[in-house]
């Protein structure tokens, strides 16, 4: 049987699940199918990666345990109804049903010969797990954080000067109403208010622009970061 090419999900799992997967594959390729099945089960319990259920069924089938293989195949299709190898898995399920009936005492064995356990060729019959994706470059993170820090500082400076400009305006109004005469002091207060207002506006504009830049860089970093789940799992050929 040839398993179609496709993609399945490998959940975001601890490293121990991947280690168990590697150990299970080694035992499978060595023909120790019972041990491989136990390791596949432990890896699945940690990761919940549906592809491991197919591997579990393969291990139990080759071990000669039709009942456990049937349960694994059925659970696999229940979790991945659109699996690219669904047709082949349904054929395996039918074979396991015939095998299971043949194993029950008191029943006439089926004319169909149940699949005999046999050692598969290396690198076949299993869903292989790709290496974890490389982490994203830290440069984008540094740029995003730097822009955010400078943006916050600029906004703080702009806010401070804007407040100072408002205070100068209020003081100018108070002094003029109290004297009704334009003096040198009033001119100085007016110039100070205009200066603070200009600096505040520029600082706020720069801070807003930097904040937008930091947001854009953060979005780019998130888009560039490979997802933890789901990840691609390549299908291997099976006979």
Backbone as a ProteinNet text record, in pm:
[ID]
protein_1_A
[PRIMARY]
XXXXXXXXXXXXXXXXXXXXXXXXXXXXXXXXXXXXXXXXXXXXXXXXXXXXXXXXXXXXXXXXXXXXXXXXXXXXXXXXXXXXXXXXXXXXXXXXXXXXXXXXXXXXXXXXXXXXXXXXXXXXXXXXXXXXXXXXXXXXXXXXXXXXXXXXXXXXXXXXXXXXXXXXXXXXXXXXXXXXXXXXXXXXXXXXXXXXXXXXXXXXXXXXXXXXXXXXXXXXXXXXXXXXXXXXXXXXXXX
[TERTIARY]
84.5	0	88.1	47.3	123.8	45.1	107.5	42.1	58.8	-49.8	-45.6	35.9	81	151.7	50.9	84.5	-8.7	52.3	-30.9	15.8	-79.6	-19.3	-98.7	-44.5	-116.8	-77.7	3.3	111	189.1	171.4	102.5	68.1	192.8	177.9	288.1	314.5	420.3	442.3	579.3	597	730	829	956.2	1061.5	1055.9	1005.4	1000.1	914.1	807.1	722.1	799.8	885	966.5	1070.3	1126.7	1222.8	1155.5	1032.4	959.9	928.6	896.7	870.3	994.1	1110	1232.4	1260.3	1241.3	1263.3	1165.8	1039.5	938	972.3	1017.7	1051.8	1170	1265.8	1380.4	1336.2	1247.3	1199.1	1114.7	1038.1	954.9	1042.3	1144.6	1231.7	1314.2	1329.2	1401.1	1308.7	1178.9	1084.4	1024.5	1057.1	999.2	869.9	765.8	643.2	566.2	566.3	494.8	556.8	689.9	758.6	736.3	738.6	715.7	576.4	477.6	340.5	327.9	390.8	384.4	448.3	559.7	627.3	546.1	484.7	397.8	280.9	226.2	114.1	156	272.4	319.9	345.4	402.8	427.2	296.2	196.2	64.8	-0.1	11.6	-48.5	7	134.1	195.3	163.8	165.9	157.6	20.1	-61.5	-191.9	-179.8	-67.3	-49.5	-124	-225.5	-306.3	-225.5	-118.3	-38.4	17.6	39.7	92.6	-7.3	-137.5	-237.1	-222.5	-191.2	-165.8	-43.9	63.6	183	150.4	65	25.6	-46.6	-137.3	-207.1	-112.4	-14.7	83.3	162.7	201.1	279.8	198.2	73.1	-9.5	-44.5	-65.9	-97.5	19.3	139.2	255.3	287.7	243.2	260.7	160.4	52.4	-49.5	-168.5	-178.7	-291.2	-394.2	-486.5	-584.9	-677.2	-716.2	-811.5	-754	-631.8	-569.7	-537.8	-496.1	-469.2	-597.5	-707.6	-836.1	-878	-863	-899.9	-815.4	-686	-596.3	-632.1	-656.6	-691.8	-823.4	-921.8	-1051.5	-1039.3	-962.2	-943.2	-869.5	-773.8	-698.9	-791.9	-878.7	-971.4	-1075.8	-1114	-1210	-1151.3	-1021.7	-956.8	-914.4	-889.3	-849	-934.4	-1062.8	-1152.5	-1111.4	-1033.8	-989	-842.7	-797	-659.1	-632.2	-516.7	-486.3	-476.6	-457.1	-450.1	-573.9	-687.3	-809.9	-854.3	-839.8	-882	-800.7	-669.5	-584	-611.7	-637.1	-664.4	-796.6	-895.5	-1021.8	-1000.9	-910.4	-878	-811.7	-725.2	-662.7	-767.2	-862.2	-968.8	-1049	-1084.4	-1159.4	-1079.7	-949.1	-864.7	-858.8	-851.9	-846.3	-978.9	-1090.6	-1220.2	-1226	-1180.6	-1177.6	-1084	-969.5	-872.8	-930.9	-1000.6	-1059	-1165.3	-1247.1	-1349.8	-1286.3	-1177.3	-1110.2	-1049.4	-1016	-951.7	-1051.7	-1181.4	-1281	-1309.6	-1307.9	-1334.1	-1479.8	-1504	-1640.7	-1698.5	-1624.8	-1672.9	-1594	-1661.5	-1595.8	-1494.5	-1369.2	-1270	-1306.8	-1276	-1303.6	-1214.5	-1267.3	-1186.1	-1068.4	-1083.2	-973.2	-861.5	-742.8	-627.2	-589.9	-589.4	-552.7	-408.6	-381.4	-244.2	-144.7	-42	59.3	160.2	198	298.6	428.4	480.4	606.5	682.3	809.6	892.8	892.4	854	850.1	990.3	1009.1	1139	1168.6	1294.7	1328.7	1270	1236.5	1187.1	1052.8	975.4	843.9	739.8	612.7	500.9	468.3	541.8	517.5	506.5	448.1	447	570.1	653.3	778.7	761.9	830.3	822.4	937.2	909	1017.6	1087.1	1207.2	1275.3	1201.1	1210.1	1142.2	1188.2	1098	1136.8	1235.8	1327.5	1425.3	1356.7	1406.6	1345.2	1365.9	1273.4	1288.1	1409.8	1461.7	1578	1544	1634.3	1605.8	1619.4	1671.9	1693.8	1563.3	1457.8	1328.5	1273.7	1294.8	1248.4	1320.4	1452.3	1530.5	1483	1460.2	1414.2	1278	1186.4	1052.2	1056	1134.2	1143.3	1207.1	1312.1	1379.5	1284.2	1208.9	1114.1	1006.9	961.2	858.9	912.4	1036.9	1095.5	1111.7	1166.8	1185.9	1050.9	952.2	819.4	758.2	771.7	718.1	787.3	921	995.2	952	936.1	894	754.7	666.2	529.6	527.8	614.3	621.6	673.2	777.8	832.3	728.1	661.4	559.4	446.6	405	297.9	341.7	467.3	517	520.7	570.9	576.7	437.2	347	210.4	143.4	166.8	113.1	173.8	306	373.6	317.4	288	230.9	93.1	13.8	-119	-109.6	-12.5	6.3	49.1	139	183.3	66.9	-20.5	-136.4	-230	-250.4	-338.2	-276.5	-147.3	-78.6	-83.4	-64.9	-69.1	-205.9	-311.2	-446.5	-469.3	-418.1	-436.7	-363.9	-238.1	-161	-221.3	-265.8	-319.6	-451.5	-535.2	-661.4	-640.7	-533.2	-508	-453.3	-382.9	-319.9	-378.9	-429.8	-485.3	-380.2	-255.7	-144.8	-45.2	-3.4	92.9	232	297.6	429.3	532.5	659.2	768.4	751.3	701.7	679.9	577.8	471	370.3	427.9	518.3	581.4	667.1	738.7	822.1	736.4	626.1	536.2	476.2	443.1	384.7	485.3	610.1	711.9	738	740.4	762	649.3	526.8	413.1	419.1	455.2	465.9	575	689.5	800.1	759.7	700.9	661	554.4	464.2	360.4	419.5	518.7	582.3	659.7	740.5	819.4	727.3	619.2	525	461.4	420.7	357	454	580.1	679.3	707.7	725.5	757	642.4	518.6	404.1	393.5	423.3	418.6	525.1	646.4	754.8	721.9	669.3	634.1	528.1	426.7	320.7	377.3	466	525.2	609.7	687.4	770.2	684	573.7	483.7	424.5	385.9	334	443	566	676.4	702	697.4	717	608.6	484.1	373.3	392.9	435.9	459	568.6	678.5	788.1	742.4	659.4	607.7	522.6	437.8	353.9	439.9	542.6	633.3	701.9	743.5	810.3	716.1	590.2	493.4	464	457.5	432.2	550.5	671.7	792.3	816.6	757.8	779.5	700.8	764.3	691	596.4	476.1	378.5	421.8	391.8	422.5	328.7	203.2	107	5.5	-25.1	24.1	151.7	226.8	346.1	325.8	402.9	387.2	450.6	384.9	441.2	437.2	551.5	558.3	516	448	408.5	517.9	545.1	641	564.2	633.7	569.2	552.4	443.4	415.9	368.7	405	359.3	281.2
-118.6	0	123.6	225	349.9	458.1	521	628.2	758.8	832.2	956.6	1062.2	1162.1	1274.9	1367.9	1428.9	1520.3	1586	1651.6	1722.4	1693.1	1671.7	1654.4	1746.1	1757.9	1851.3	1780.8	1841.9	1799.2	1906.6	1875.6	1976.5	2031	2148	2210.1	2124.1	2044.8	1943.9	1960.4	1905.5	1910.4	1827.3	1855.6	1784	1635.5	1596.3	1455.5	1377	1440.8	1372.5	1339.8	1431.6	1406.1	1296.6	1297.9	1193.1	1055.6	1050.6	924.4	879.2	976	943.6	879.8	940.7	886.7	746.3	725.6	592.9	491.9	534.1	444.5	405	500.1	470.4	372.5	391.8	300.1	158	145.3	12.8	-48.6	35.5	-11	-66.2	8.7	-33.1	-155.9	-176.9	-296.1	-416.7	-397.8	-508.5	-531.3	-444.9	-455.9	-375.2	-431.7	-354.6	-325.6	-418.5	-395.4	-278.9	-278.8	-168.3	-37.6	-43.8	77.5	132.7	43.3	88	158.9	104.5	167.5	306.1	318.4	448	547	500.4	587.7	637.7	548.9	587.3	695.9	679	779.6	912.9	908.4	1030.8	1099.9	1020.8	1078.6	1139.5	1073	1125.6	1263.2	1286.9	1417	1520.2	1478.7	1574.9	1587.1	1480	1476.3	1496.9	1458.7	1467.8	1351.7	1377.5	1269.1	1168.6	1214.5	1122.6	1007.1	1029.1	922.8	807.9	837.8	731.5	635	688.8	602.1	514.3	575.9	498.8	390.5	426.5	330.6	211.6	241.2	133.1	45.3	106.3	28.8	-64.4	-12.1	-93.7	-212.7	-186.1	-295.1	-394.8	-346.4	-436.8	-531.7	-474.5	-558.1	-649.9	-611.2	-697.5	-812.2	-796.5	-900.8	-876.1	-758.3	-724.4	-647	-720.2	-658	-563	-596.4	-514	-376.5	-372.1	-243.7	-164	-233	-164.1	-102.6	-177.3	-126.5	-2.5	-5.5	110.4	231.7	210.4	322.2	382.5	296.3	346.7	426	372.7	441	575.5	579.6	706.7	806.8	758	845	909.4	829.1	885.2	976.1	944.9	1031	1169.5	1174.4	1302.6	1373.6	1297.1	1356.8	1298.4	1336.3	1277.4	1307.1	1413.3	1447.4	1410.3	1307.5	1263.5	1221.4	1257.3	1223.5	1073.7	994.1	849.6	781.1	852.1	798	669.8	663.1	543.4	422.2	438.9	328.4	287.5	387.2	354.6	279.6	316	242.1	97.6	76.5	-60.3	-136.9	-67.6	-131.1	-163.3	-71.7	-95.3	-219.5	-231.3	-348.7	-476.6	-470.5	-588.2	-623.9	-522.5	-547.8	-603	-560	-615.2	-763.6	-800.3	-941.8	-1020.5	-958.6	-1024.9	-1045.3	-942.7	-950.5	-1060	-1070.9	-1175.3	-1313.4	-1325	-1454.7	-1497.4	-1399.1	-1431.1	-1469.8	-1437.1	-1464.8	-1614	-1672.5	-1816.8	-1849	-1967.7	-2012	-1960.5	-1885.3	-1832.4	-1893.4	-1907.9	-1962.4	-1860.7	-1898.9	-1803.2	-1754.1	-1631.4	-1571.5	-1634.4	-1638	-1692.4	-1602.6	-1474.6	-1381.6	-1409.1	-1413.1	-1438.4	-1311.7	-1313.3	-1192.6	-1155.5	-1027.3	-983.2	-1040.6	-1101.3	-1160.5	-1055.7	-1059.5	-962.4	-981.4	-875.1	-881.7	-752	-762.5	-644.8	-557.3	-429.1	-341.5	-295.9	-255.6	-200.7	-75.1	-42.8	79.9	203.1	301	430.4	422.3	314.6	305.5	270.9	296.9	257.5	350.6	458.4	550	692.5	776.1	919	977.5	1043.8	1095.6	1236.9	1266.5	1396.6	1484.5	1605	1693	1756.6	1806.2	1876.4	2003	2047.6	2171.2	2288.5	2380.4	2496.1	2585	2648.3	2735.2	2855.6	2903.6	3021	3144.3	3241.7	3363.5	3444.1	3526.2	3608.2	3707.8	3721.8	3816	3961.9	3987.7	4127.5	4203.9	4141.9	4210	4241.2	4150.3	4174.8	4294.2	4300.9	4413.5	4545	4544.9	4667.2	4709	4613.5	4645.1	4702.7	4640	4688.6	4826.9	4848.6	4978.6	5088.8	5060.3	5160.1	5190.6	5087.7	5109.2	5194.5	5166.5	5243.4	5390.5	5415.6	5553.8	5622.2	5548.4	5605.7	5649.5	5566.3	5601.7	5726.3	5733.1	5849.9	5976.2	5966.9	6083.8	6129.3	6033.4	6069.4	6134.9	6085.1	6145.2	6288.6	6310.4	6445.3	6537	6487.3	6567.9	6604.7	6511.9	6539.7	6645.2	6632.1	6730.3	6871	6886.4	7019.8	7072.3	6984	7028.3	7080.4	7013.5	7060.2	7194.7	7206.9	7333.7	7446.5	7417.2	7519	7561.4	7464.9	7497.9	7584.6	7553.3	7633.8	7775.9	7788.2	7920.8	8001.4	7936.7	8006	8055.3	7966.9	8007	8122.7	8119.7	8227.2	8358.3	8348.5	8468.2	8535.1	8454.6	8509.9	8575.2	8510.6	8563.9	8697.4	8704	8827.6	8942	8911.2	9018.6	9072.6	8981.9	9029	9108.6	9074.1	9146	9286.3	9307.1	9437.8	9513.1	9438.4	9497.4	9580.2	9545.7	9614.7	9507.7	9515.1	9417.2	9455.2	9368.4	9397.9	9301.1	9328.3	9238.3	9100.1	9097.5	8968.8	8885.3	8953.9	8881.7	8827.3	8904.6	8858.8	8735.2	8734	8618.9	8494.6	8514.2	8401.8	8349.5	8441.6	8401.2	8320.7	8369.4	8297.4	8159	8153.7	8024.3	7926.6	7974.9	7889.4	7841.6	7932.3	7892.8	7789.1	7810.5	7715.3	7578.1	7577.9	7450.3	7380.5	7459.9	7400.6	7336.3	7402.3	7347.1	7219.9	7226.6	7108.1	6992.3	7023.4	6917.6	6852.7	6933.9	6879.8	6791.6	6838.6	6759.8	6628.2	6634.7	6513.7	6413.4	6464.2	6373.6	6308.9	6386.9	6331.7	6224.6	6254.1	6156.6	6030.5	6050.2	5934.8	5848.1	5911.6	5835.4	5758.7	5825.7	5759	5639	5655.6	5545.4	5431.1	5466.4	5362.8	5281.2	5349.9	5279.1	5191.3	5245.7	5166.6	5041.7	5056.5	4940.6	4836.2	4883.5	4790.7	4714.3	4786.6	4722.1	4616.3	4650.8	4554.7	4432.8	4456.9	4345.1	4252.7	4309.9	4228	4146.5	4212	4141.1	4026	4051.5	3946	3828.7	3859.6	3753	3673.1	3742.1	3672.4	3586.9	3635.1	3559.5	3442.1	3445.3	3339.1	3216	3100.4	2979	2937.4	2891.2	2851.7	2726.3	2716.5	2598.2	2484.4	2524.2	2426.1	2481.8	2418.6	2287.9	2292.6	2182.1	2170.2	2061.8	2067	1969.9	1838	1729.7	1596.3	1528.3	1485.6	1425.8	1280	1236.3	1096.1	1014.8	898.7	806.8	700.5	627	520.5	397	326	205.1	95.6	-27.3	-141.1	-235.7
0	0	0	-72.6	-78.8	-8.8	90.1	163.8	88.8	70.2	-7.5	63.8	-11.7	48.4	111	222.1	285.3	405.4	483.3	602.2	716.9	833.3	953.9	1061	1169.8	1275.4	1382.4	1421.9	1538.2	1643.2	1751.2	1850.5	1916.3	1976.2	2049.5	2172.3	2169.8	2272.1	2333.9	2455.2	2516.7	2438.9	2460.4	2387.3	2415.6	2531.8	2566.8	2468.7	2414.1	2317.3	2190.8	2148.1	2029.7	2057.3	2176	2210.9	2209.5	2262.7	2262.7	2120.6	2034.3	1893.6	1829.4	1852.3	1794.1	1846.1	1977.1	2034.2	1974.9	1957.5	1902.9	1760.3	1682.2	1542.9	1536	1624.1	1626.7	1660.6	1759.1	1797.3	1685.8	1616	1504.5	1392.3	1357.7	1248.7	1286.6	1419.3	1465.2	1474.6	1447.7	1453.7	1591.1	1689.4	1824.1	1827	1763.9	1741.3	1869.8	1964.3	2090.3	2167.5	2175.9	2244.2	2169.4	2035.9	1956.1	1981.3	1991.1	2015.2	2149.5	2250.7	2382.8	2380.7	2309.1	2300.4	2216.7	2106.9	2027.5	2112	2194.3	2280.1	2379.6	2440.2	2535.9	2465.9	2346.1	2270.6	2235.3	2197.6	2165	2288.8	2402.3	2525.9	2559.5	2525.2	2552.9	2445.3	2320.2	2209.6	2147	2153.9	2087.6	1936.7	1879	1733.9	1668.7	1584.9	1528.5	1448.5	1381	1301.7	1382.7	1512.2	1596.1	1612.5	1596.9	1604.8	1487.3	1369.6	1254.9	1282.2	1335.2	1369.3	1472.1	1567.8	1671.3	1608.3	1513.1	1444.8	1365.8	1299.3	1223.4	1314.9	1431.3	1524	1575.2	1616.4	1668.5	1557.6	1434.8	1324.2	1297.3	1292	1266.6	1384.6	1502.4	1619.7	1618	1540	1532.7	1622	1683.1	1769.9	1686.8	1627.5	1537.9	1612.1	1734.4	1808.7	1839.7	1888.7	1920.7	1794.3	1690.7	1563.9	1510	1516.2	1468.9	1545.8	1677.6	1759.2	1724.2	1701.6	1668.6	1533.1	1432.7	1299.9	1304.7	1375.6	1383.9	1454.4	1561.6	1632.5	1545.1	1468.8	1377.2	1274.8	1212.2	1113.3	1178.4	1303	1372.6	1398	1424.5	1450.8	1322.8	1216.4	1088.7	977	971.4	870.1	726.9	705.4	570.9	550	618	604.4	460.6	406.3	266.8	240.8	345.6	327.7	382.1	383.4	441.6	372.4	239.4	167	212.5	219.9	261.2	406.1	492.9	633.1	644.8	563.9	565.4	520.8	426.9	386.4	500.2	572.8	689.1	795.6	814.8	913	874.6	746	700.5	724.9	698.9	721.4	869.1	954.7	1097.8	1149.7	1091.6	1130.4	1096.6	976.9	938.8	1030.1	1059.8	1148.3	1287.3	1337.6	1471.3	1477.9	1372.8	1370.2	1366.9	1293.6	1283.2	1415.4	1499.6	1627	1734.7	1715.3	1818.4	1822.9	1942.7	1953.4	1922.9	1869.1	1843	1714.9	1634.8	1509.2	1395.1	1283.9	1166.1	1113.7	1099.3	1049.6	910.8	887	757.2	651.7	529.1	419.8	388.6	424.7	401	500.8	454.5	540.5	615.4	750.5	824.4	797	803	773.2	871.5	821.4	907.5	948.5	1076.7	1120.2	1042.3	992	921.2	940.5	937.9	958.6	833.4	848.7	731.3	693.9	568.2	529.8	610.5	634.1	708.1	641	723	677.8	606.4	630.2	566.9	669.7	632.9	716.9	829.2	846.9	956.3	904.4	984.1	957.5	1024.4	947.2	1001.4	1051.6	1158.9	1225	1179.9	1126.5	1082.7	1201.2	1182.8	1292.6	1328.9	1454.9	1495.4	1410.4	1377	1295.2	1370.1	1297.5	1364.9	1426.2	1539.2	1602.4	1515.8	1526.5	1446.9	1490.3	1398.7	1428.6	1539.6	1638.9	1748.8	1707.1	1585.5	1544.4	1539.5	1486.4	1477.9	1616.5	1709.5	1846.5	1907.7	1885.9	1939.3	1878.8	1747	1680.3	1733.6	1747.1	1794.6	1936.1	2023.9	2162.5	2166.5	2087.2	2085.4	2038.5	1932	1882.7	1987.7	2056.4	2159.4	2274.1	2315.8	2426.2	2388	2267.8	2223.8	2204.2	2155.1	2135.2	2267.5	2368.5	2501.1	2555.3	2538	2586.4	2512.5	2379.3	2301.4	2339.2	2359.7	2399.5	2538	2627.9	2761	2753.3	2670.8	2653.8	2590.4	2487.2	2421	2513.8	2594.7	2691.3	2791.8	2838.6	2935.5	2878.5	2755.6	2694.5	2661.3	2625.2	2597.7	2723.7	2833.6	2961.9	2999.1	2976.1	3005	2919.9	2790.9	2702.4	2750.3	2795	2846.3	2971.4	3057.8	3179.4	3143.9	3043.3	3001.4	2944.7	2870.2	2812.9	2922.7	3022.2	3132.8	3212.2	3233.3	3306.2	3228.3	3095.2	3010.9	3019.7	3014.5	3024.4	3159.2	3264.3	3399.5	3416.9	3368.4	3383	3301.2	3182.5	3097.4	3152.8	3201.7	3257.3	3385.6	3457.9	3582.7	3559.1	3444.4	3421.9	3303.2	3207.6	3084.8	3009.8	3035	2967.6	2923.7	2795.7	2744.8	2787.8	2860.6	2915.8	2861.7	2897	2856.4	2917.3	3039.5	3105.9	3030.1	2983.1	2905.8	2774.8	2713.7	2589.8	2614.1	2723.8	2757.3	2782.3	2856.8	2882.9	2752.7	2662.4	2534.6	2452.3	2445.4	2369.1	2427.7	2561.9	2627.3	2592.2	2595.4	2561.9	2418.2	2325.6	2185	2164.4	2232.4	2220.3	2273.1	2394.7	2453.5	2369	2312	2228.2	2103.4	2042.2	1922.7	1955	2063.3	2101.7	2136.1	2210.1	2247.5	2126.5	2027.2	1906.8	1828.3	1815.4	1742.9	1815.1	1947.4	2024	2017.9	2026.6	2018.6	1880.7	1777.5	1641.9	1623.1	1671.4	1659.5	1739.8	1860.8	1943.6	1878.1	1819	1752	1632.5	1556.1	1439.5	1482	1589.5	1637.8	1690.6	1756.5	1807.5	1692.2	1585.6	1467.9	1406.7	1399.9	1346.4	1429.2	1561.6	1648.3	1628.9	1609.2	1585.6	1454.1	1351.6	1221.4	1232.3	1299.9	1315.2	1396	1498.8	1579	1493.9	1408.3	1320.9	1224.4	1169.1	1078	1150.9	1275.8	1352.5	1377.9	1411.2	1437	1310.7	1196.6	1071.1	1029.5	1062.7	1026.6	1118.6	1237.7	1335.2	1295.1	1281.8	1243.6	1353.9	1321.4	1422.9	1496.5	1623.2	1699.2	1669.2	1629.4	1594	1503.2	1391.8	1357.4	1277.9	1279.6	1197.1	1093.1	988.9	880.9	919.5	884.5	901.4	766	717.7	583.8	590	486.6	477.9	410.8	465.6	405	329	240.4	163.4	249.8	228.1	305.9	210.8	239.2	157.4	245.8
[MASK]
+++++++++++++++++++++++++++++++++++++++++++++++++++++++++++++++++++++++++++++++++++++++++++++++++++++++++++++++++++++++++++++++++++++++++++++++++++++++++++++++++++++++++++++++++++++++++++++++++++++++++++++++++++++++++++++++++++++++++++++++

